[in-house]
Amino acid sequence: MATMEAALFEVVETLDLYISRTTTLGTKNYPGNAHWHFKRTADEAGCLDATYWPEGHVFWVSMRNYEPAWVHEVEAQMHRALAERFPTSAS
């Protein structure tokens, strides 16, 4: 089975996104987490956020409600693609 990060990067490539920023969220609540901002182009408004916390076995994608339409569309595509790779009863 693919690792979460490997699967995420495969999906990101398929969706023609790039990582505009790699960072972490607060390490007090999520020690060892990885957090990414994804964009389609450098000059386009909006970004899609993803966070993976291996210790807690948790991955989430987030976007603000005011993000442009492309972010909402890509989030849905990313969700479907990752759900195919990691099927659960919650998908």
MOLINLIN-V430020 format. One record per residue. N is the residue number from 1. RES is the residue in three letters. SS is DSSP state (a for helix, b for strand, c for the rest). PSI is psi in whole degrees, 0 to 359 (none if undefined). Layout:
# MOLINLIN-V430020
n res ss psi
N RES SS PSI
N RES SS PSI
This chain:
# MOLINLIN-V430020
n res ss psi
1 MET c 141
2 ALA c 149
3 THR c 159
4 MET a 313
5 GLU a 318
6 ALA a 316
7 ALA a 318
8 LEU a 313
9 PHE a 326
10 GLU a 315
11 VAL a 317
12 VAL a 317
13 GLU a 318
14 THR a 324
15 LEU c 2
16 ASP c 45
17 LEU c 165
18 TYR b 159
19 ILE b 114
20 SER b 342
21 ARG b 139
22 THR b 130
23 THR b 200
24 THR c 158
25 LEU c 182
26 GLY c 124
27 THR c 350
28 LYS c 313
29 ASN c 329
30 TYR c 66
31 PRO c 134
32 GLY c 13
33 ASN c 162
34 ALA b 139
35 HIS b 133
36 TRP b 150
37 HIS b 129
38 PHE b 141
39 LYS b 163
40 ARG c 314
41 THR c 157
42 ALA c 329
43 ASP c 2
44 GLU c 139
45 ALA c 148
46 GLY c 156
47 CYS c 157
48 LEU b 132
49 ASP b 143
50 ALA b 142
51 THR b 136
52 TYR b 128
53 TRP b 91
54 PRO a 320
55 GLU a 322
56 GLY a 0
57 HIS c 44
58 VAL b 138
59 PHE b 137
60 TRP b 152
61 VAL b 137
62 SER b 152
63 MET c 151
64 ARG c 148
65 ASN c 340
66 TYR c 4
67 GLU c 153
68 PRO c 163
69 ALA a 324
70 TRP a 326
71 VAL a 317
72 HIS a 320
73 GLU a 315
74 VAL a 324
75 GLU a 316
76 ALA a 319
77 GLN a 317
78 MET a 317
79 HIS a 311
80 ARG a 314
81 ALA a 318
82 LEU a 326
83 ALA a 327
84 GLU a 324
85 ARG a 331
86 PHE c 71
87 PRO c 136
88 THR c 170
89 SER c 344
90 ALA c 349
91 SER c none
